[in-house]
Amino acid sequence: MARSIRRQAELDEEAERLGARLRLGECRESWVETGTLTRIAIGRFLLVLVVLGGIGALVSPVSRAAVMGGGTEFLAFLGFAVLCVAIPPRSRRARLFLFDCGVVRSSNTGRRLVVLPWEDLETVTLATTAGYDEVYISGCVLRGRSGTRMELGRRDSLPGRHRIQAAAQAQIAARRVGPLTAQLDAGQPVTIGFLTVDRSGLSSRGSLTAGGRWQVGWQQVRRVDVELDGQRVLVRSGRWGVKRALLNGVPNSFLAGHVIGHAARQAGVQMTGH
């Protein structure tokens, strides 16, 4: 309990410093994720082996002879293990901050500080992973027009990732959905990745692994299911069965749900998901 309170106090202090320095407004939420570095885990494992070797040397003449015969190698092995454990940092720490005007990722390894103001945000690209019984969103990459790249993955807080992803998508949707639906209303097709939506129906120019090439008119569509924030689009029709468009890794693929939903409502077709 005390550790949790202290950790939150540290987060609040860092958020206040960053907000003042970067002029991103008030910090709405913050998260921290810690973990053991691979180097530390290896060092600890090697130290266990050294200890076991030392115990063996005390109780077994054969082990003692082996250790004495390879004394230099044994000391080098011990020194390497100690360095693995002793060299800072000894743990991995990634902090996420959601401000009114942007997002910040602070880490004690790799890129130490990544700052992305909302006004610079251009794309959100999602990554999916196949689990034991389902496919799930495993991370996302935010990119800015200035070239800033912020990658959020398994080393970051899961709730933080979800909140920042949702906030970033909301920012882009506020700018892009209106013009895209106006484009549809004007009779112009809208293409996201290789999926095209227009007044006549939906079509895909994807590869076989991405669902293949197909075209289905709205009059043939029974229902459209948009899953995984637009990463997977399933078009169900009586005549053609199920057509798939897998938009994994397509920048701003989540916009497909907004565009399809607008066109589906006009065509009187049911849509699930978003």
Sequence and secondary structure as in RCSB ss.txt:
>XXXX:A:sequence
MARSIRRQAELDEEAERLGARLRLGECRESWVETGTLTRIAIGRFLLVLVVLGGIGALVSPVSRAAVMGGGTEFL
AFLGFAVLCVAIPPRSRRARLFLFDCGVVRSSNTGRRLVVLPWEDLETVTLATTAGYDEVYISGCVLRGRSGTRM
ELGRRDSLPGRHRIQAAAQAQIAARRVGPLTAQLDAGQPVTIGFLTVDRSGLSSRGSLTAGGRWQVGWQQVRRVD
VELDGQRVLVRSGRWGVKRALLNGVPNSFLAGHVIGHAARQAGVQMTGH
>XXXX:A:secstr
 HHHHHHHHHHHHHHHHHHHHHT   EEEEEEEEEE HHHHHHHHHHHHHHHHHHHHHH HHHHHHHHHTHHHHH
HHHHHHHHHHHSS  EEEEEEEEETTEEEEEESSSS EEEEEGGGEEEEEEEEEE SS EEEEEEEEEETTS EE
EE TTS HHHHHHHHHHHHHHHHHHHHHHHHHHHHTT  EEETTEEE SSEEEEE  GGGT EEEEEGGGEEEEE
EEGGGTEEEEEETTTEEEEEE TT TTTTHHHHHHHHHHHHHT EEEE 
